[in-house]
Amino acid sequence: MRAVGVIGAGQIGSAIAKILAESGRWVVYASRRKIYKVEGLRDLGVHLTADNREVAEKSNIIVLAVKPYKVIEVLEEISDLTDGKIIISVAAAVPIRRIKAVCPRAKVIRAMPNIALLVKASFTAYSKDKDVTPEEEALVLEIFKELGYAHEIDEELMDAVTALSGSGPAYIATLIEAMAYAGLKVGLPRDFSYLSSAYTVYGTAKLYIESGKHPSEIKEMVLTPAGTTIEGIFYLEESGIRTAVMKAVEAATRRAKEIAKALNDK
Ligand SMILES: NC(=O)c1ccc[n+]([C@@H]2O[C@H](COP(=O)([O-])OP(=O)(O)OC[C@H]3O[C@@H](n4cnc5c(N)ncnc54)[C@H](OP(=O)(O)O)[C@@H]3O)[C@@H](O)[C@H]2O)c1
């Protein structure tokens, strides 16, 4: 079996280690400094250690899941062990060229998953360095598919991806909360309000993905002349919901670029 090592077993890293270990298709190593915080991973068969070099040495694929400002420091620690290996970095803001500068003979994939990977429903966008072979990319895709859905994107667009699908769960959670508040306002029980709002978001997304219908078509399927839905849509449009979302993503993209500049100009 192939060995995957996760360095930085925090929120994202430990979820990746857990999913890969549970799949039974990978030997999984994982590291962080405070390993007592993720002891439960051992029960799933994850080889847990505080030694990043041990993880790098024993793995064919290294998943780097530390915070962006730690990436270079960790890479410098393991660089002599990365020749010919695949490094998947899920860190925001750190470009492939900086990873290659420290690990020139590694094959680098830069990925932006989202927190929905906790339930294997991540949208993971990725870019690859020119040295990654089709076979290596296929191997990486096997990992990404365990986490949800994956799609390649030009690295130039990674800040925009970070702002849309990376931050996206926070926007959608806000929408679910807003819908649940609305349910409370019209007298629905609390648990019912949250659950029905969440399932409505989930079901609509599933309908779009599986039917291929454009969102405007899905809307048309629900809108009846002089009915209830158009009454609600009128107020959503009046409040500028689309421009609010567009402004939010545009601002988040600007911020992602600022953070990347501050980190990489050092
Ligand atoms: N959270 C998201 O929604 C999200 C989405 C997409 C991408 N990302 C990216 O994923 C990365 C991790 O984010 P996160 O939210 O999972 O952060 P996190 O929970 O803070 O995880 C980072 C982990 O790195 C460990 N760490 C720190 N220094 C280390 C070192 N020298 N060697 C080994 N491990 C070390 C920390 O544990 P110890 O202190 O015990 O070492 C920590 O648990 C970030 O780069 C972020 O940009 C996050």
The ligand as an SDF file (V2000), in Angstrom:
LIG
                    3D

 48 52  0  0  0  0  0  0  0  0999 V2000
   -9.5390   25.6770    7.8950 N   0  0  0  0  0  0  0  0  0  0  0  0
   -9.9690   25.7470    6.6320 C   0  0  0  0  0  0  0  0  0  0  0  0
  -11.1530   25.9070    6.3360 O   0  0  0  0  0  0  0  0  0  0  0  0
   -8.9530   25.5880    5.5160 C   0  0  0  0  0  0  0  0  0  0  0  0
   -9.4200   25.4120    4.2150 C   0  0  0  0  0  0  0  0  0  0  0  0
   -8.4820   25.2510    3.1880 C   0  0  0  0  0  0  0  0  0  0  0  0
   -7.1240   25.2670    3.4650 C   0  0  0  0  0  0  0  0  0  0  0  0
   -6.7130   25.4630    4.7360 N   0  0  0  0  0  0  0  0  0  0  0  0
   -5.2650   25.4760    4.9900 C   0  0  0  0  0  0  0  0  0  0  0  0
   -4.9680   24.3450    5.7850 O   0  0  0  0  0  0  0  0  0  0  0  0
   -3.8440   24.6370    6.6150 C   0  0  0  0  0  0  0  0  0  0  0  0
   -4.1810   24.1860    8.0370 C   0  0  0  0  0  0  0  0  0  0  0  0
   -5.3050   24.8980    8.4810 O   0  0  0  0  0  0  0  0  0  0  0  0
   -6.1070   24.4000    9.7710 P   0  0  0  0  0  0  0  0  0  0  0  0
   -7.3390   25.2030    9.8120 O   0  0  0  0  0  0  0  0  0  0  0  0
   -6.1870   22.9040    9.7710 O   0  0  0  0  0  0  0  0  0  0  0  0
   -5.0880   24.8870   10.9030 O   0  0  0  0  0  0  0  0  0  0  0  0
   -4.7620   24.1880   12.3020 P   0  0  0  0  0  0  0  0  0  0  0  0
   -5.9450   23.5030   12.8500 O   0  0  0  0  0  0  0  0  0  0  0  0
   -4.0820   25.2320   13.1230 O   0  0  0  0  0  0  0  0  0  0  0  0
   -3.6960   23.0580   11.9100 O   0  0  0  0  0  0  0  0  0  0  0  0
   -2.3350   23.3240   11.7220 C   0  0  0  0  0  0  0  0  0  0  0  0
   -1.5770   22.3160   12.5750 C   0  0  0  0  0  0  0  0  0  0  0  0
   -0.1940   22.4380   12.3050 O   0  0  0  0  0  0  0  0  0  0  0  0
    0.4840   21.9760   13.4720 C   0  0  0  0  0  0  0  0  0  0  0  0
    1.8410   22.5160   13.4550 N   0  0  0  0  0  0  0  0  0  0  0  0
    2.2780   23.7570   13.7480 C   0  0  0  0  0  0  0  0  0  0  0  0
    3.6140   23.8310   13.6400 N   0  0  0  0  0  0  0  0  0  0  0  0
    4.0280   22.5950   13.2580 C   0  0  0  0  0  0  0  0  0  0  0  0
    5.2940   22.0430   12.9730 C   0  0  0  0  0  0  0  0  0  0  0  0
    6.4150   22.7700   13.0430 N   0  0  0  0  0  0  0  0  0  0  0  0
    5.3500   20.7620   12.5890 N   0  0  0  0  0  0  0  0  0  0  0  0
    4.2340   20.0030   12.5020 C   0  0  0  0  0  0  0  0  0  0  0  0
    3.0000   20.4520   12.7660 N   0  0  0  0  0  0  0  0  0  0  0  0
    2.9090   21.7530   13.1340 C   0  0  0  0  0  0  0  0  0  0  0  0
   -0.3380   22.5120   14.6340 C   0  0  0  0  0  0  0  0  0  0  0  0
   -0.3090   21.6070   15.7280 O   0  0  0  0  0  0  0  0  0  0  0  0
    0.8000   21.7200   16.8910 P   0  0  0  0  0  0  0  0  0  0  0  0
    0.7080   23.1160   17.4340 O   0  0  0  0  0  0  0  0  0  0  0  0
    0.4290   20.6420   17.8350 O   0  0  0  0  0  0  0  0  0  0  0  0
    2.1140   21.4670   16.2110 O   0  0  0  0  0  0  0  0  0  0  0  0
   -1.7520   22.5450   14.0560 C   0  0  0  0  0  0  0  0  0  0  0  0
   -2.5690   21.5240   14.5960 O   0  0  0  0  0  0  0  0  0  0  0  0
   -3.5820   26.1400    6.5120 C   0  0  0  0  0  0  0  0  0  0  0  0
   -2.3990   26.3670    5.7710 O   0  0  0  0  0  0  0  0  0  0  0  0
   -4.7900   26.6930    5.7870 C   0  0  0  0  0  0  0  0  0  0  0  0
   -4.4490   27.7500    4.9040 O   0  0  0  0  0  0  0  0  0  0  0  0
   -7.5940   25.5990    5.7780 C   0  0  0  0  0  0  0  0  0  0  0  0
  1  2  1  0
  2  3  2  0
  2  4  1  0
  4  5  1  0
  4 48  2  0
  5  6  2  0
  6  7  1  0
  7  8  2  0
  8  9  1  0
  8 48  1  0
  9 10  1  0
  9 46  1  0
 10 11  1  0
 11 12  1  0
 11 44  1  0
 12 13  1  0
 13 14  1  0
 14 15  2  0
 14 16  1  0
 14 17  1  0
 17 18  1  0
 18 19  2  0
 18 20  1  0
 18 21  1  0
 21 22  1  0
 22 23  1  0
 23 24  1  0
 23 42  1  0
 24 25  1  0
 25 26  1  0
 25 36  1  0
 26 27  1  0
 26 35  1  0
 27 28  2  0
 28 29  1  0
 29 30  1  0
 29 35  2  0
 30 31  1  0
 30 32  2  0
 32 33  1  0
 33 34  2  0
 34 35  1  0
 36 37  1  0
 36 42  1  0
 37 38  1  0
 38 39  2  0
 38 40  1  0
 38 41  1  0
 42 43  1  0
 44 45  1  0
 44 46  1  0
 46 47  1  0
M  CHG  2   8   1  16  -1
M  END
$$$$
